[in-house]
Amino acid sequence: MTVSILVPSSLTREAEDKREATRKLGYVARAATIFRADRLIVYPDRDGETGRFDGGFVSTVLRYAATPPYLRNEAWGMRDELEYAGILPPLRAMSQTGSESDGSGSSRQGIVTEVGPEGRVRVNCGLQHPISLNVPPKMEVEEGERVTVRISSRRPVRAKLVDDPLPGLSVERTDLSAALGREDAGVRIAASRFGENLTVGRLETLAGRVERDGMTVAFGAPERGLPDILDIEASAVAPADGTGDADDGVEPTADPGFDLWLNTVPDQGSEVVRTEEALFASLAPLSLRE
C-alpha cells in the first residue's frame, strides 16, 4: 500500500519571488511528510509555467526538502534554485519513513564518500563520522551515490549497507499518465472543486479501498485546476446531477485515468484554495481509517 501525491510543474506560478516560491514548496513537502506519502511526483504543465520557477526549480527544491538534513550540504552544495532553502520548514520525518530514524534496526539514507578496495566503502549517514561498510554481493555503488544503511546499534556503531530503496519521501518527475498507470497507484483521485463532494458517506466507501490498495491524489495549480491542465471541460467531470453529489451508476464523461474526481472542500469560503492548502484539506480526511 503506497501513497503518491501528484503536483504540477506550474505549482509556484503565482509566487512573486523565489523566496515565496520556496516557502510554498516547503508546505507541500510538509503535507506529504505529515500524511506519510511515499512519493511526491511533479508532472509537467508547461503551458501553466511562468518561466521563472519551472518544473526543474520545483523538483529541485522539493528534493532538497526531502533530503535528510545531515546530507544536504554534501548532496547539493551551492545551487541557484536553493538560494532561500534556509526558510524551508523542517520535515522531522518519523522513523517509519526512514529519513530521520535514530533507533536500533532503523534505516537511514547515506551518501558514499569514498570507494575503497576489497568491496568496502565509506558512507556518511549522519553519525559522528563516516563509517566503513561492506558492499553486498551484486550491488555496485559509486562515490556520491545515495544508499540505504540499516543500523542495528548506535553505541557501539553496528550498521550494514543494504540493497533497498532509499527510505523517506521520494520526489520524482514523470508524466501524469505514467504516474496514474503504476501498478501500485491504488485509488486514483483527482482533487478538484468540480468533482463529487466528499461527504461522510462517500468517505466510508473510500476508506476501506484506500487502506487496502493505497491511493494516488493529483492536484492542480493556482488558478489552473486539473480540468484546465488536462484541457477538458469542467462539466465533463462534474456529477451528472449538477449538485456536487454522486449520481449512482453515472460515470463522468471524461476519463483521463482517474477513478474519481473529488471536491474535498465542498463549501469553500475563499474563491481560491491554494495547492498547499488543498493538500492538507484533502489528505487529512483521505487518511482516515475505518
C-alpha positions in Angstrom: 0.0 0.0 0.0 1.6 3.3 -1.1 0.5 6.9 -1.2 1.5 9.1 -4.1 0.9 12.8 -4.4 0.9 14.5 -7.8 1.6 18.2 -8.2 2.1 20.2 -11.4 5.3 21.9 -12.6 3.3 25.1 -12.5 2.8 24.8 -8.8 4.6 28.1 -8.0 3.2 30.1 -10.9 1.7 32.8 -8.8 4.7 33.3 -6.5 6.1 36.9 -6.6 9.7 35.9 -6.0 12.0 33.0 -5.3 11.6 33.3 -1.5 7.8 33.0 -1.8 8.1 30.1 -4.2 10.4 28.2 -1.9 8.1 28.8 1.1 5.2 27.4 -0.8 7.1 24.3 -1.8 8.1 23.8 1.8 4.5 23.5 2.9 3.9 21.0 0.1 6.8 18.8 1.4 5.4 19.2 4.9 2.0 18.0 3.9 3.5 15.0 2.0 5.5 14.1 5.1 2.8 14.6 7.7 0.4 12.2 5.8 3.2 9.6 5.2 3.3 9.9 1.4 5.8 7.5 -0.3 6.1 9.6 -3.5 5.8 13.2 -4.4 5.6 13.4 -8.2 6.0 16.6 -10.2 4.1 16.2 -13.5 4.6 18.6 -16.4 2.3 21.6 -17.0 4.4 23.6 -19.3 1.5 25.8 -20.5 1.0 26.9 -16.9 4.6 27.7 -16.1 5.6 31.3 -15.8 9.2 30.7 -16.8 10.8 31.9 -13.6 10.0 28.8 -11.5 9.6 25.9 -13.8 9.5 22.1 -13.2 13.2 22.0 -12.7 13.0 24.6 -9.9 10.0 22.9 -8.3 11.5 19.4 -8.3 15.0 20.6 -7.1 13.5 22.4 -4.1 11.3 19.5 -3.2 14.1 17.0 -3.5 16.3 19.2 -1.3 13.5 19.5 1.3 13.1 15.7 1.3 16.9 15.1 1.8 17.9 14.4 5.4 19.5 17.5 6.9 22.8 15.7 7.6 23.2 15.0 3.9 22.1 18.3 2.4 25.4 20.1 2.2 27.2 17.1 0.7 24.4 16.1 -1.6 23.5 19.6 -3.0 26.3 22.1 -2.4 25.5 25.6 -3.7 22.7 25.9 -6.3 20.9 28.9 -7.5 17.5 27.2 -7.0 18.3 26.8 -3.3 19.1 30.4 -2.5 16.3 30.5 0.1 16.4 26.9 1.2 17.0 28.2 4.7 13.3 29.1 5.1 12.1 25.6 4.4 10.3 24.2 7.4 12.0 21.1 8.8 10.1 17.9 7.9 11.1 16.0 11.1 10.1 12.7 9.5 9.2 9.9 11.8 11.3 6.7 11.9 8.7 4.8 9.8 9.6 7.0 6.8 13.3 6.4 7.5 15.0 9.7 6.9 15.1 10.8 10.5 15.2 7.4 12.1 17.5 7.1 15.1 16.6 3.8 16.8 18.1 0.4 16.5 17.0 -1.6 13.5 16.2 1.6 11.6 17.1 2.5 8.0 18.8 5.8 7.1 19.9 7.4 3.9 23.6 7.7 3.4 26.0 9.1 0.8 29.1 7.3 -0.4 32.1 9.5 0.3 34.8 7.0 -0.7 35.0 3.7 -2.6 37.8 1.6 -1.3 39.4 -1.8 -2.1 38.0 -5.2 -1.3 34.4 -4.2 -1.6 34.3 -1.6 1.1 33.1 1.9 1.0 32.9 4.9 3.5 29.4 6.3 4.0 28.2 9.4 5.6 24.8 8.5 7.2 24.6 11.2 9.8 26.6 9.6 12.6 29.6 11.3 14.1 31.9 10.2 11.4 31.6 8.4 8.0 31.6 4.7 8.6 33.3 1.9 6.6 30.9 -0.8 5.3 31.0 -3.9 3.1 29.1 -3.7 -0.2 26.6 -6.5 -0.5 27.2 -9.0 -3.3 25.9 -7.9 -6.8 25.5 -4.4 -5.5 27.6 -1.7 -7.2 28.0 1.8 -5.8 29.9 4.9 -6.8 31.2 7.9 -4.9 28.5 10.5 -4.3 25.7 7.9 -4.7 22.9 7.7 -2.1 22.5 4.4 -0.4 20.4 2.8 2.4 22.1 1.9 5.6 20.5 -0.4 8.2 21.6 0.5 11.8 21.4 -2.2 14.4 23.3 -0.3 17.2 24.5 3.2 17.7 26.7 2.6 20.7 28.9 0.9 19.5 28.0 1.6 15.9 26.8 -1.5 14.1 25.5 -1.0 10.6 25.3 -2.5 7.2 24.7 -1.4 3.6 21.5 -2.9 2.1 20.3 -3.0 -1.4 16.9 -1.5 -0.6 15.1 1.6 -1.9 16.1 4.8 -0.2 13.9 5.4 2.9 11.9 8.5 3.2 9.9 10.6 0.8 10.8 10.1 -2.8 10.5 13.1 -5.2 10.2 12.2 -8.9 9.3 13.9 -12.2 7.1 12.0 -14.6 4.1 12.3 -16.8 0.6 12.3 -15.2 -0.5 9.3 -17.3 2.6 7.3 -16.2 2.0 8.1 -12.6 -1.6 7.1 -12.8 -0.7 3.9 -14.7 1.6 2.5 -12.0 0.6 -0.9 -10.7 0.7 0.4 -7.1 -1.3 3.6 -7.9 -4.2 2.4 -5.8 -7.3 4.6 -5.9 -6.6 7.4 -8.4 -8.2 10.6 -7.2 -8.4 14.0 -8.9 -8.8 16.8 -6.3 -11.0 19.4 -8.0 -13.8 21.8 -7.0 -15.7 20.4 -9.9 -15.7 16.9 -8.6 -18.1 15.0 -6.4 -18.4 16.4 -2.9 -16.6 14.5 -0.2 -19.2 13.5 2.4 -19.1 11.3 5.4 -21.0 8.6 3.4 -18.6 8.8 0.5 -15.6 8.7 2.8 -16.9 5.4 4.3 -16.8 3.7 0.9 -13.4 5.1 0.2 -11.6 4.4 3.5 -11.5 0.6 3.0 -10.3 0.8 -0.5 -7.5 3.3 0.3 -6.4 1.3 3.3 -6.2 -1.9 1.2 -4.9 -0.5 -2.1 -3.3 2.9 -1.3 -4.0 6.0 -3.3 -2.7 8.5 -5.8 -4.0 12.0 -5.4 -3.5 14.7 -8.1 -3.7 18.4 -7.6 -3.8 21.4 -9.9 -2.0 24.7 -9.8 -3.2 28.2 -8.6 -5.9 29.5 -11.0 -5.3 26.5 -13.1 -7.1 23.4 -11.9 -6.8 19.8 -13.3 -9.5 20.4 -16.0 -7.5 23.3 -17.4 -4.3 21.4 -17.2 -5.8 18.4 -19.0 -7.7 20.6 -21.4 -11.1 19.2 -20.7 -14.4 20.9 -19.8 -15.2 21.2 -16.2 -18.7 20.0 -16.9 -17.2 16.7 -18.2 -16.0 15.7 -14.7 -18.9 17.2 -12.7 -21.5 14.8 -11.2 -24.3 14.2 -13.7 -27.0 15.8 -11.5 -25.0 19.1 -11.1 -25.4 19.2 -7.3 -21.9 18.1 -6.4 -23.2 14.8 -5.1 -22.6 11.5 -6.8 -25.3 10.1 -9.0 -25.1 6.3 -8.6 -24.4 4.5 -11.8 -23.5 7.6 -13.8 -19.8 8.0 -14.7 -18.1 11.3 -15.7 -18.0 11.7 -19.4 -14.2 12.4 -19.3 -11.8 9.7 -18.2 -8.2 10.8 -18.2 -7.2 7.9 -16.0 -8.7 8.8 -12.6 -11.1 6.6 -10.6 -13.0 9.6 -9.3 -13.0 13.4 -9.2 -13.4 14.6 -5.6 -14.1 18.1 -4.2 -12.5 17.9 -0.7 -13.5 21.5 0.2 -17.2 21.4 -0.8 -18.2 24.7 0.8 -15.0 26.7 0.4 -15.2 30.3 1.8 -12.5 31.6 -0.4 -12.6 32.0 -4.2 -9.3 30.1 -4.5 -7.9 27.3 -2.4 -4.1 27.3 -2.8 -2.5 24.0 -3.7 -0.6 23.6 -0.5 -3.9 24.3 1.4 -5.7 21.7 -0.8 -3.1 19.1 0.1 -3.8 19.4 3.8 -7.6 19.7 3.3 -7.6 16.6 1.1 -5.1 14.3 2.7 -6.5 14.7 6.2 -9.9 13.1 5.6 -8.5 10.6 3.0 -6.0 9.3 5.6 -8.8 8.3 8.0 -9.4 4.6 8.5 -12.5 2.5 9.1 
